[in-house]
Amino acid sequence: MDDVRRPWRGLAHPRPRRTGVARPRGARTPPPRRLPRARGAAPHRPRRTRPPRPPARRLGLPVPPGSRPPLVQLPHTLADALRRSMSKGKEKRQKKKRQQPEASVAPQPQPDALPPIQGPARAMVIMAHPDDADFLCAGTVAKWCAEGWEVIYVVVTSGDKGTHDPAMHPEKLAAIREEEQREACRVLGVKECIFLGYPDGFTSESAELRGQIVRLLRLYRPDVVITWDAFRGTFNHRDHRNVGQATMDAIYPIVRDRLFYQHHEHEGLESHQVNEVLLAGADKPDYSVDITDYWEKKIEAILCHTSQLGGRTKEDFLRERAEREKREPGKPIEERFRRWSIRRPMRQPQAAAPAEPRPKPQRAAAG
């Protein structure tokens, strides 16, 4: 009997017996004694733990409320059966979806494509270096000049850093490259070439540069502008990126709104709106110009930039075209751009309202 009442007999560390006066039946157990908290210590807060989700609930087994079921490990055969049943249900849903007739969707009307740019009109090409325009759009410029367009070149820098010659210095190189660009303009039929004189490689998208571009746009009033694509995702030269950004900011909305650079009005320059912009060097072009008949004129303009060709001759370009014709016979030669068409009505100046006569102040009569 003693062994039944004392199950701890025979253990290495027996449980100590309780001693003291027995409490009467029905007496309440006093709460545990708490130790005094040290001065400045944070109050004790019980740690809250979230019990993990029982696997039996994930498997759909009944879980008695308020109890945590034991871990259930399914045998491999039952787990495989569950996976097969789930895959079969998925296959049935997919088969049912394929058998359902698809609802007929009415074709959405496509927006009207923009008409091609036609002339004769006036165009301005704004580039960073003297040879940029001829490599990018000389064929388009030659075609427009042959059709009677008036084309203006604006070159922001003089390209005074573009050489590997150890005996060359910036002033001499700038003079050489400016003359090469003027010769290329004479070959293409460009009316005028303007150099802004910024140092090569140090062009910034500044208010000064934007103001100069805005002034030229208000002075020559072009219908179409060609410049660098400043937002292409591939690698881009710093000058190309900044010149393209400054030109696009100048075109919209600065050149259109008269309160930007308002001192231009003292020179007799009114606000102007450019309707078409062609972004050269774009990685996602959407507008092309067929220059097959003006390809040789483009090569003549490129050959004017002797300091940048590294000894290449016209025969090298002709050989490249023959190889291209062999690979792609009959394919036209194109110059591709990303087109930015504004086509918004020009804001009409509002007539000033006639000033109303002010009433004369009434003086109080002396008492």
Summary of the structure (lengths in Angstrom):
residues: 367
radius of gyration: 42.0
end to end distance: 129.0
largest distance: 129.2
contacts: 811
relative contact order: 0.10
helix: 36%
strand: 12%
